[in-house]
Amino acid sequence: MKLEITSGALQLARGQTLKLKDSVGSTICAREGTVWITEEDSRKDVVLEPGHCFRVDRPGLTLVQAFADASVSLA
C-alpha cells in the first residue's frame, strides 16, 4: 500500500506500517488516529494518540503502525 502525504502529514491505513531507519532525534506526532511505535532493541513500546508526540532515541529500525486509519507527521 502506498503512503500518502497530505498537509505535511503521512496518511496510514489501518494496519499499515511505516519503517524508519536510523531516525534518532526525529519526532513522530500523531495528528489523527492512534499509532503504535516500537524501536529496535527496546523493550518499551509506545502508543500515540492524536496530539501526542514521541522522539526516536535509538539507532536502527523504528516501526510505526496504525491501529486504524491515522495521520502522523515527522520532524
SERO-4910 file (N, C-alpha, C, O; in steps of 0.05 Angstrom, whole numbers):
BEGIN
 pado doro    nc1    nc2    nc3   cac1   cac2   cac3    cc1    cc2    cc3    oc1    oc2    oc3
  Met    A     17    -24      0      0      0      0     18     25      0     38     26     14
  Lys    A     10     45    -15     25     69    -18     19     89      4     -4     92     11
  Leu    A     40    103     15     36    123     35     28    149     20     39    156     -1
  Glu    A      9    163     32      0    189     20      8    211     39      5    209     64
  Ile    A     18    233     28     25    257     44      4    278     39      0    287     16
  Thr    A     -8    287     61    -28    309     59    -22    330     80    -20    323    103
  Ser    A    -19    355     72    -13    377     90     10    371    109      8    376    133
  Gly    A     32    360     98     55    354    115     53    330    132     69    326    150
  Ala    A     32    314    128     28    290    145     27    265    127     19    266    104
  Leu    A     35    243    139     34    217    125      7    204    133      1    202    157
  Gln    A     -8    195    114    -33    181    119    -27    151    120    -16    140    100
  Leu    A    -34    138    141    -31    109    144    -58     96    146    -75    104    162
  Ala    A    -62     75    130    -87     60    132    -85     40    155    -63     34    165
  Arg    A   -107     31    165   -108     12    187    -89    -11    181    -90    -24    160
  Gly    A    -71    -17    200    -52    -39    198    -27    -33    182     -9    -49    181
  Gln    A    -26    -10    169     -3     -3    153     20      5    171     17     17    192
  Thr    A     44     -3    163     68      2    178     88     20    163     94     16    140
  Leu    A     97     40    177    118     58    167    144     49    180    146     46    204
  Lys    A    165     45    163    191     36    173    210     60    171    214     71    149
  Leu    A    222     67    193    242     88    194    269     77    202    271     63    222
  Lys    A    289     82    186    316     71    193    334     93    202    336    114    190
  Asp    A    348     88    225    367    107    236    356    135    238    367    154    226
  Ser    A    334    138    252    320    164    254    323    176    282    305    191    290
  Val    A    345    170    295    350    182    322    346    212    321    357    225    303
  Gly    A    331    223    340    327    252    341    302    261    326    293    283    330
  Ser    A    290    244    310    265    251    296    242    250    315    242    234    334
  Thr    A    222    267    310    198    268    327    175    259    310    170    269    288
  Ile    A    160    240    320    136    229    307    112    240    323    110    236    347
  Cys    A     93    253    310     69    263    323     44    251    310     42    250    285
  Ala    A     26    242    327      0    231    317    -18    255    313    -24    270    332
  Arg    A    -27    258    289    -46    280    283    -75    270    284    -93    284    294
  Glu    A    -79    246    273   -106    233    273   -102    204    278    -82    192    269
  Gly    A   -120    191    292   -118    163    297    -97    156    317    -83    174    327
  Thr    A    -94    131    323    -75    121    343    -55    103    330    -62     86    313
  Val    A    -30    107    337     -8     91    325      9     78    347     11     88    369
  Trp    A     21     55    340     38     40    358     67     44    347     71     42    323
  Ile    A     86     49    365    114     53    357    131     34    372    128     31    397
  Thr    A    150     21    358    170      4    372    197     10    359    199     14    335
  Glu    A    217     10    376    245     15    367    261    -10    369    257    -26    388
  Glu    A    279    -14    351    297    -37    351    313    -38    378    323    -18    387
  Asp    A    315    -62    389    330    -67    414    318    -52    438    333    -46    457
  Ser    A    293    -45    438    280    -33    460    257    -50    470    243    -62    454
  Arg    A    254    -52    496    232    -68    508    208    -50    511    186    -60    518
  Lys    A    211    -24    506    189     -5    510    175      1    484    188      9    465
  Asp    A    149     -4    483    133      5    460    117     29    468    112     34    492
  Val    A    109     45    449     94     70    454     69     70    438     69     62    414
  Val    A     47     78    450     22     82    436     16    112    436     14    125    457
  Leu    A     14    124    412      9    153    410    -20    158    401    -30    146    382
  Glu    A    -33    175    416    -60    184    409    -57    212    397    -36    225    400
  Pro    A    -78    221    383    -77    247    370    -67    269    389    -76    272    412
  Gly    A    -49    286    379    -38    308    394    -13    301    411     -2    319    423
  His    A     -5    276    411     18    268    426     41    262    407     37    254    384
  Cys    A     66    265    417     90    261    401    110    243    416    108    240    440
  Phe    A    128    232    400    149    214    411    175    220    396    175    223    372
  Arg    A    196    223    411    223    228    399    238    201    398    242    188    418
  Val    A    247    194    374    263    170    370    290    173    384    304    192    378
  Asp    A    297    154    402    322    157    416    341    133    413    360    131    427
  Arg    A    334    115    394    352     92    389    358     90    359    342     96    342
  Pro    A    383     82    353    390     77    325    377     51    315    366     36    331
  Gly    A    378     47    290    366     22    279    338     27    268    331     50    261
  Leu    A    322      7    268    295      8    256    274     16    277    273      6    299
  Thr    A    257     35    269    234     43    284    209     38    268    208     46    244
  Leu    A    190     24    279    165     18    265    142     34    276    139     37    301
  Val    A    126     45    259    102     60    266     78     46    252     77     45    228
  Gln    A     59     35    268     37     21    256     10     33    265      7     40    288
  Ala    A     -8     36    246    -34     49    252    -54     28    262    -57      7    249
  Phe    A    -66     33    285    -88     16    295   -113     19    278   -127     -1    274
  Ala    A   -118     42    268   -140     49    250   -129     70    231   -105     77    234
  Asp    A   -144     79    212   -134    100    194   -122    122    211   -135    131    231
  Ala    A    -98    131    204    -84    151    221    -68    170    203    -65    166    180
  Ser    A    -59    192    216    -43    212    203    -21    219    223    -26    225    246
  Val    A      4    218    213     27    225    230     45    245    216     45    246    191
  Ser    A     59    262    231     78    280    220    105    273    231    108    262    253
  Leu    A    126    278    216    154    272    224    170    298    222    167    313    203
  Ala    A    186    302    243    203    326    243    230    318    253    248    335    255
***
